[in-house]
Amino acid sequence: MRVVKTMDVPPQPVGEYGTPGVVLREIFTAATGAPTFALRHFEVAVGCAAHAHFHPWEHEVYILEGEGEIVGEDGAASFRAGDSCYTAPNELHQFRNTGTTTLRFLCAIPNQPSAALSETPIREGELVATTVGTRCG
């Protein structure tokens, strides 16, 4: 067994070049000894959004703090702290912070070689702008 202080995990950019206002901490992954699932912690600054993307695996998200919406090809669904979100494999999606505080959530995905964020297809502009406000961060 192991306990990790999430904020002690070094933050890293999301995607190959990073997404402004979005911070990722990979808490448990294959590299840290988790054989099946990766657990990641995301922070999205006020007025910011993760890039619109899709991938061949599902993921489950638990909203820790803040509020926002998950946007897909069929529209948007609002969420707030205490809610959970599911994204099916190959479903285009984007998490946006529409609140007044930092959005924080946990995201679980299967561990697999193709799960690298830099290999995730990005479809910017197909859903919404990268930011939801005039300034991000």
Backbone as a printed PyTorch tensor [residue, N CA C, xyz], in Angstrom:
tensor([[[  0.8470,  -1.1950,   0.0000],
         [  0.0000,   0.0000,   0.0000],
         [  0.8780,   1.2390,   0.0000]],

        [[  0.2660,   2.3180,  -0.4310],
         [  1.0290,   3.5470,  -0.5260],
         [  0.0780,   4.7320,  -0.4370]],

        [[  0.5110,   5.7830,   0.2210],
         [ -0.2310,   7.0390,   0.2920],
         [  0.6330,   8.1120,  -0.3510]],

        [[  0.0250,   8.8890,  -1.2260],
         [  0.7390,   9.9510,  -1.9320],
         [  0.0410,  11.2740,  -1.6540]],

        [[  0.8030,  12.2720,  -1.3090],
         [  0.2610,  13.6250,  -1.1820],
         [  0.1980,  14.2050,  -2.5930]],

        [[ -0.9980,  14.3840,  -3.0850],
         [ -1.2070,  14.7830,  -4.4700],
         [ -0.4190,  16.0260,  -4.8450]],

        [[ -0.4110,  17.0190,  -3.9830],
         [  0.2590,  18.2710,  -4.3270],
         [  1.7820,  18.1340,  -4.3090]],

        [[  2.3060,  17.0060,  -3.8090],
         [  3.7470,  16.7510,  -3.8750],
         [  4.1550,  16.1390,  -5.2110]],

        [[  3.1870,  15.6960,  -6.0040],
         [  3.4800,  15.1430,  -7.3280],
         [  3.7870,  16.3130,  -8.2590]],

        [[  4.9200,  16.2770,  -8.9560],
         [  5.2660,  17.4050,  -9.8300],
         [  4.2210,  17.6270, -10.9240]],

        [[  3.8180,  18.8660, -11.1360],
         [  2.8710,  19.1500, -12.2200],
         [  3.5630,  19.0320, -13.5640]],

        [[  2.7690,  18.7470, -14.5850],
         [  3.3070,  18.6750, -15.9400],
         [  2.3130,  19.2810, -16.9110]],

        [[  2.8030,  19.7270, -18.0710],
         [  1.8880,  20.3060, -19.0570],
         [  0.9640,  19.2270, -19.6250]],

        [[ -0.1990,  19.6480, -20.0550],
         [ -1.1580,  18.7470, -20.6700],
         [ -0.9470,  18.7850, -22.1730]],

        [[ -0.6850,  17.6410, -22.7760],
         [ -0.4370,  17.5660, -24.2060],
         [  1.0070,  17.8910, -24.5250]],

        [[  1.3320,  17.7960, -25.7710],
         [  2.7170,  17.9700, -26.2030],
         [  3.2690,  19.3530, -25.8740]],

        [[  2.4490,  20.3910, -26.0090],
         [  2.9230,  21.7480, -25.7960],
         [  2.2940,  22.4100, -24.5730]],

        [[  1.3980,  21.7250, -23.9140],
         [  0.7160,  22.3060, -22.7670],
         [ -0.5450,  23.0390, -23.1750]],

        [[ -1.4430,  23.1650, -22.2470],
         [ -2.6860,  23.8930, -22.4590],
         [ -2.7250,  24.9950, -21.4060]],

        [[ -2.8190,  26.2550, -21.7960],
         [ -2.7880,  27.3450, -20.8170],
         [ -3.8520,  27.1770, -19.7380]],

        [[ -3.4280,  27.3400, -18.4840],
         [ -4.3580,  27.2870, -17.3690],
         [ -4.7280,  25.8980, -16.8990]],

        [[ -4.1180,  24.8510, -17.4630],
         [ -4.4400,  23.4740, -17.0670],
         [ -3.1710,  22.8000, -16.5290]],

        [[ -3.2950,  22.2190, -15.3290],
         [ -2.1820,  21.5340, -14.6810],
         [ -2.5760,  20.0810, -14.4440]],

        [[ -1.6530,  19.1760, -14.7340],
         [ -1.8670,  17.7320, -14.5530],
         [ -0.8420,  17.1890, -13.5730]],

        [[ -1.3170,  16.3540, -12.6500],
         [ -0.4300,  15.5850, -11.7740],
         [ -0.8140,  14.1170, -11.9310]],

        [[  0.1190,  13.3020, -12.3790],
         [ -0.1350,  11.8730, -12.5320],
         [  0.2040,  11.1820, -11.2110]],

        [[ -0.8330,  10.8550, -10.4520],
         [ -0.6560,  10.3130,  -9.1060],
         [ -0.1950,   8.8610,  -9.1610]],

        [[ -0.9600,   8.0270,  -9.8400],
         [ -0.6120,   6.6140,  -9.9950],
         [ -0.6670,   6.2620, -11.4770]],

        [[  0.3870,   5.6190, -11.9810],
         [  0.4690,   5.1950, -13.3810],
         [  1.2660,   3.9000, -13.4280]],

        [[  1.4180,   3.3530, -14.6210],
         [  2.2700,   2.1740, -14.7810],
         [  3.6870,   2.4840, -14.3130]],

        [[  4.1550,   3.7100, -14.5540],
         [  5.5080,   4.0950, -14.1590],
         [  5.6930,   4.1190, -12.6410]],

        [[  4.5970,   4.3190, -11.9030],
         [  4.6940,   4.3360, -10.4390],
         [  4.3020,   2.9960,  -9.8250]],

        [[  4.0120,   2.0020, -10.6810],
         [  3.7160,   0.6600, -10.1800],
         [  2.2520,   0.2600, -10.1740]],

        [[  1.3680,   1.1130, -10.6800],
         [ -0.0560,   0.7570, -10.7620],
         [ -0.2590,  -0.0820, -12.0250]],

        [[ -0.6420,  -1.3480, -11.9030],
         [ -0.6580,  -2.2260, -13.0700],
         [ -1.8240,  -2.0390, -14.0380]],

        [[ -2.9390,  -1.4940, -13.5860],
         [ -4.1330,  -1.4930, -14.4230],
         [ -4.6640,  -0.1090, -14.7680]],

        [[ -4.7110,   0.7830, -13.7880],
         [ -5.3130,   2.0980, -14.0070],
         [ -4.3490,   3.2220, -13.6570]],

        [[ -4.5490,   4.3590, -14.3130],
         [ -3.8490,   5.5920, -13.9770],
         [ -4.8460,   6.5250, -13.3020]],

        [[ -4.4050,   7.1650, -12.2290],
         [ -5.2160,   8.1640, -11.5420],
         [ -4.4930,   9.4900, -11.6660]],

        [[ -5.1940,  10.4670, -12.2480],
         [ -4.6000,  11.7760, -12.4980],
         [ -5.4220,  12.8700, -11.8390]],

        [[ -4.7480,  13.9320, -11.4190],
         [ -5.3720,  15.0890, -10.7930],
         [ -5.1970,  16.2740, -11.7320]],

        [[ -6.3000,  16.9270, -12.0840],
         [ -6.2650,  18.0900, -12.9650],
         [ -6.7110,  19.3340, -12.2150]],

        [[ -6.1190,  20.4630, -12.5820],
         [ -6.5600,  21.7790, -12.1360],
         [ -6.7710,  22.6200, -13.3820]],

        [[ -7.9270,  23.2770, -13.4420],
         [ -8.2370,  24.1520, -14.5810],
         [ -8.5430,  25.5300, -14.0080]],

        [[ -7.7700,  26.5150, -14.4140],
         [ -7.9430,  27.8760, -13.9150],
         [ -9.2740,  28.4690, -14.3770]],

        [[ -9.7070,  29.4890, -13.6600],
         [-10.9490,  30.1830, -13.9950],
         [-10.8870,  30.6680, -15.4460]],

        [[-11.9460,  30.3980, -16.1990],
         [-12.0430,  30.8450, -17.5810],
         [-11.2670,  30.0010, -18.5760]],

        [[-10.6620,  28.9070, -18.1240],
         [ -9.8440,  28.0710, -19.0060],
         [-10.5350,  26.7460, -19.3050]],

        [[ -9.9680,  26.0290, -20.2630],
         [-10.5180,  24.7390, -20.6640],
         [ -9.3920,  23.8270, -21.1250]],

        [[ -9.5580,  22.5420, -20.8990],
         [ -8.6540,  21.5560, -21.4790],
         [ -8.9300,  21.5070, -22.9760]],

        [[ -7.9720,  21.0470, -23.7500],
         [ -8.1820,  20.9750, -25.1950],
         [ -9.2710,  19.9460, -25.5270]],

        [[ -9.9920,  20.1960, -26.5970],
         [-10.9910,  19.2430, -27.0800],
         [-10.2480,  18.0640, -27.6860]],

        [[-10.5950,  16.8610, -27.2670],
         [ -9.8590,  15.6910, -27.7360],
         [-10.6980,  14.4300, -27.6130]],

        [[-10.1860,  13.3470, -28.1390],
         [-10.7980,  12.0330, -28.0030],
         [ -9.6700,  11.0110, -27.9530]],

        [[ -9.9720,   9.8210, -27.4790],
         [ -8.9840,   8.7550, -27.3650],
         [ -9.7130,   7.4250, -27.2890]],

        [[ -9.0190,   6.3220, -27.5350],
         [ -9.6940,   5.0180, -27.6150],
         [-10.0030,   4.3670, -26.2700]],

        [[ -9.9280,   5.0980, -25.1900],
         [-10.2470,   4.5270, -23.8880],
         [-11.2820,   5.4000, -23.1880]],

        [[-12.0310,   4.7890, -22.3050],
         [-12.9830,   5.5270, -21.4740],
         [-12.2330,   6.2340, -20.3630]],

        [[-12.8970,   7.1670, -19.7180],
         [-12.3920,   7.6480, -18.4350],
         [-13.5320,   8.1120, -17.5630]],

        [[-13.2550,   8.0390, -16.2840],
         [-14.1980,   8.4570, -15.2580],
         [-13.5780,   9.6230, -14.5030]],

        [[-14.4190,  10.6080, -14.1830],
         [-13.9440,  11.8260, -13.5360],
         [-14.7920,  12.0940, -12.3070]],

        [[-14.1210,  12.4800, -11.2150],
         [-14.8090,  12.9110, -10.0050],
         [-14.4150,  14.3550,  -9.7380]],

        [[-15.4060,  15.2360,  -9.6330],
         [-15.1540,  16.6600,  -9.4320],
         [-14.9240,  16.9250,  -7.9470]],

        [[-13.7160,  17.3990,  -7.6350],
         [-13.3450,  17.6820,  -6.2470],
         [-13.7800,  19.0740,  -5.8050]],

        [[-13.4890,  20.0690,  -6.6520],
         [-13.7790,  21.4680,  -6.3240],
         [-14.1620,  22.2280,  -7.5860]],

        [[-14.9980,  23.2310,  -7.4030],
         [-15.3410,  24.1200,  -8.5090],
         [-16.5560,  23.6580,  -9.2860]],

        [[-16.7330,  24.3040, -10.4240],
         [-17.8460,  23.9600, -11.3020],
         [-17.4480,  24.2240, -12.7430]],

        [[-18.1490,  23.5790, -13.6340],
         [-17.8470,  23.7540, -15.0440],
         [-18.7990,  22.9560, -15.8930]],

        [[-18.3170,  22.6020, -17.0730],
         [-19.1170,  21.7800, -17.9600],
         [-18.2070,  20.9110, -18.8040]],

        [[-18.7520,  19.7580, -19.1710],
         [-18.0850,  18.8770, -20.1210],
         [-18.8200,  19.0750, -21.4350]],

        [[-18.0540,  19.3850, -22.4590],
         [-18.6290,  19.7240, -23.7570],
         [-18.2970,  18.6230, -24.7510]],

        [[-19.2900,  18.2090, -25.5240],
         [-19.0950,  17.1950, -26.5470],
         [-19.8610,  17.5440, -27.8050]],

        [[-19.8400,  16.6560, -28.7470],
         [-20.5170,  16.9160, -30.0170],
         [-22.0280,  17.0520, -29.8580]],

        [[-22.5710,  16.5020, -28.7650],
         [-24.0120,  16.5940, -28.5220],
         [-24.3890,  17.7440, -27.6070]],

        [[-23.4380,  18.6130, -27.2620],
         [-23.7270,  19.7420, -26.3960],
         [-22.9040,  19.7150, -25.1320]],

        [[-23.3830,  20.4230, -24.1100],
         [-22.6580,  20.5660, -22.8540],
         [-23.5090,  20.0880, -21.6900]],

        [[-22.8310,  19.5670, -20.6560],
         [-23.4910,  19.1600, -19.4190],
         [-22.7450,  19.8110, -18.2610]],

        [[-23.4670,  20.5080, -17.4040],
         [-22.8670,  21.1960, -16.2690],
         [-22.5740,  20.2260, -15.1350]],

        [[-21.5410,  20.5590, -14.3480],
         [-21.2000,  19.7740, -13.1600],
         [-20.6660,  20.7000, -12.0860]],

        [[-20.6020,  20.1790, -10.8570],
         [-19.9920,  20.9070,  -9.7370],
         [-19.3950,  19.8980,  -8.7680]],

        [[-18.7270,  20.4030,  -7.7540],
         [-18.0650,  19.5350,  -6.7750],
         [-19.0160,  18.4490,  -6.2740]],

        [[-18.5270,  17.2210,  -6.2420],
         [-19.3230,  16.0800,  -5.8020],
         [-19.9400,  15.2970,  -6.9430]],

        [[-19.9250,  15.8520,  -8.1540],
         [-20.4750,  15.1580,  -9.3170],
         [-19.4130,  14.2670,  -9.9490]],

        [[-19.8600,  13.3170, -10.7610],
         [-18.9820,  12.4300, -11.5110],
         [-19.3510,  12.4830, -12.9840]],

        [[-18.3620,  12.3010, -13.8520],
         [-18.5640,  12.3390, -15.2980],
         [-17.9700,  11.0780, -15.9220]],

        [[-18.5950,  10.6030, -16.9830],
         [-18.0920,   9.4560, -17.7320],
         [-17.9380,   9.8780, -19.1890]],

        [[-16.8110,   9.4920, -19.7970],
         [-16.5830,   9.7230, -21.2200],
         [-16.3070,   8.3740, -21.8680]],

        [[-17.0710,   8.0390, -22.8860],
         [-16.9210,   6.7580, -23.5820],
         [-15.6970,   6.7850, -24.4980]],

        [[-15.1840,   5.6150, -24.8730],
         [-14.0670,   5.5800, -25.8210],
         [-14.4210,   6.3210, -27.1160]],

        [[-13.4630,   7.0800, -27.6360],
         [-13.5790,   7.8280, -28.8870],
         [-14.6280,   8.9350, -28.8810]],

        [[-15.1080,   9.3150, -27.7090],
         [-16.0720,  10.4040, -27.6000],
         [-15.3280,  11.7400, -27.4740]],

        [[-15.5790,  12.6550, -28.3840],
         [-14.9660,  13.9700, -28.3300],
         [-15.4450,  14.6890, -27.0720]],

        [[-14.5050,  15.2720, -26.3020],
         [-14.8900,  15.9260, -25.0550],
         [-13.8960,  17.0130, -24.6740]],

        [[-14.3850,  17.9210, -23.8350],
         [-13.5830,  19.0180, -23.3270],
         [-14.1440,  19.4320, -21.9770]],

        [[-13.2670,  19.6190, -20.9920],
         [-13.6710,  20.1070, -19.6730],
         [-13.3930,  21.6030, -19.6050]],

        [[-14.4130,  22.3800, -19.2160],
         [-14.3030,  23.8280, -19.1260],
         [-14.6180,  24.2840, -17.7140]],

        [[-13.8620,  25.2530, -17.2280],
         [-14.1450,  25.8640, -15.9340],
         [-15.0310,  27.0760, -16.1780]],

        [[-16.2820,  26.9890, -15.7490],
         [-17.2200,  28.1030, -15.9090],
         [-17.4900,  28.8010, -14.5820]],

        [[-16.7740,  28.3760, -13.5320],
         [-16.9980,  28.9270, -12.1980],
         [-16.0910,  30.0990, -11.8750]],

        [[-16.0530,  30.4370, -10.5940],
         [-15.2590,  31.5750, -10.1160],
         [-14.0480,  31.1380,  -9.3040]],

        [[-13.8200,  29.8160,  -9.1930],
         [-12.6620,  29.2750,  -8.4820],
         [-12.0060,  28.2060,  -9.3580]],

        [[-10.8150,  27.7820,  -8.9670],
         [-10.1190,  26.7360,  -9.7100],
         [-10.9460,  25.4550,  -9.7180]],

        [[-11.0480,  24.8390, -10.8660],
         [-11.7170,  23.5480, -11.0180],
         [-10.6790,  22.4580, -10.7710]],

        [[-10.9810,  21.5250,  -9.8610],
         [-10.0800,  20.4130,  -9.5700],
         [-10.8590,  19.1110,  -9.6980]],

        [[-10.2520,  18.1450, -10.4140],
         [-10.9200,  16.8490, -10.5460],
         [ -9.9130,  15.7180, -10.6580]],

        [[-10.3770,  14.5200, -10.2880],
         [ -9.6140,  13.2920, -10.4690],
         [-10.1210,  12.6040, -11.7130]],

        [[ -9.2170,  12.0340, -12.4770],
         [ -9.5690,  11.3320, -13.7070],
         [ -8.8740,   9.9790, -13.7110]],

        [[ -9.6340,   8.9170, -13.9150],
         [ -9.0870,   7.5640, -13.9900],
         [ -9.1970,   7.0580, -15.4250]],

        [[ -8.0810,   6.5020, -15.9150],
         [ -8.0550,   5.8930, -17.2440],
         [ -7.3040,   4.5720, -17.1500]],

        [[ -7.4980,   3.6640, -18.0970],
         [ -6.7070,   2.4360, -18.0890],
         [ -5.2450,   2.7380, -18.4310]],

        [[ -4.3380,   2.0250, -17.7890],
         [ -2.9230,   2.1090, -18.1570],
         [ -2.7350,   1.3640, -19.4590]],

        [[ -2.1620,   2.0280, -20.4300],
         [ -1.8440,   1.3870, -21.6950],
         [ -0.8290,   2.2500, -22.4160]],

        [[ -0.0060,   1.6590, -23.2530],
         [  1.0250,   2.4440, -23.9290],
         [  0.4630,   3.6040, -24.7360]],

        [[ -0.7420,   3.4610, -25.2980],
         [ -1.2910,   4.5160, -26.1500],
         [ -1.9510,   5.6330, -25.3570]],

        [[ -1.8730,   5.5800, -24.0350],
         [ -2.5510,   6.5780, -23.2120],
         [ -1.7360,   7.8390, -22.9890]],

        [[ -0.6090,   7.9810, -23.6590],
         [  0.2160,   9.1740, -23.4860],
         [ -0.5380,  10.4090, -23.9560]],

        [[ -0.5280,  11.4490, -23.1290],
         [ -1.2570,  12.6690, -23.4820],
         [ -0.7500,  13.2820, -24.7760]],

        [[  0.5350,  13.1700, -25.0470],
         [  1.0630,  13.7760, -26.2640],
         [  0.5740,  13.0640, -27.5190]],

        [[  0.0220,  11.8500, -27.3760],
         [ -0.4910,  11.1130, -28.5320],
         [ -1.9920,  11.2760, -28.7120]],

        [[ -2.6270,  12.0570, -27.8380],
         [ -4.0620,  12.2490, -27.9040],
         [ -4.4200,  13.1920, -29.0470]],

        [[ -5.2870,  12.7700, -29.9830],
         [ -5.6830,  13.6760, -31.0720],
         [ -6.3960,  14.9080, -30.5200]],

        [[ -5.9680,  16.0660, -30.9410],
         [ -6.5670,  17.3200, -30.4910],
         [ -7.3930,  17.8890, -31.6390]],

        [[ -8.5980,  18.2920, -31.3240],
         [ -9.4710,  18.8730, -32.3470],
         [ -9.9010,  20.2620, -31.8880]],

        [[ -8.9190,  21.1460, -31.7250],
         [ -9.2100,  22.5100, -31.3110],
         [-10.1590,  23.1690, -32.2990]],

        [[-11.0540,  23.9660, -31.7770],
         [-11.9320,  24.7430, -32.6230],
         [-13.1810,  24.0060, -33.0710]],

        [[-13.2160,  22.6930, -32.9100],
         [-14.4000,  21.9550, -33.3310],
         [-15.5290,  22.0730, -32.3190]],

        [[-15.1920,  22.3220, -31.0620],
         [-16.2370,  22.4540, -30.0440],
         [-16.3640,  23.8930, -29.6040]],

        [[-15.3910,  24.3290, -28.8330],
         [-15.3930,  25.6810, -28.2830],
         [-13.9540,  26.1560, -28.2870]],

        [[-13.7760,  27.4130, -28.0260],
         [-12.4160,  27.9550, -27.9310],
         [-11.7050,  27.3210, -26.7500]],

        [[-10.3740,  27.3670, -26.7610],
         [ -9.5840,  26.8220, -25.6570],
         [ -9.9670,  27.4980, -24.3540]],

        [[-10.2770,  28.7650, -24.3920],
         [-10.6810,  29.4740, -23.1850],
         [-12.1300,  29.8980, -23.3160]],

        [[-12.7810,  30.0390, -22.1640],
         [-14.1780,  30.4470, -22.1800],
         [-14.3380,  31.9230, -21.8450]],

        [[-13.2840,  32.5340, -21.3690],
         [-13.3130,  33.9590, -21.0660],
         [-12.3380,  34.6950, -21.9640]],

        [[-12.1830,  35.9900, -21.7140],
         [-11.2430,  36.7400, -22.5280],
         [ -9.8140,  36.5090, -22.0860]],

        [[ -9.6080,  36.1380, -20.8230],
         [ -8.2740,  35.8300, -20.3320],
         [ -8.3280,  34.4910, -19.6160]],

        [[ -7.3240,  33.6890, -19.8410],
         [ -7.2450,  32.3820, -19.2040],
         [ -6.0850,  32.4100, -18.2260]],

        [[ -6.3710,  32.0180, -16.9660],
         [ -5.2980,  31.9250, -15.9790],
         [ -5.1020,  33.1310, -15.2470]]])
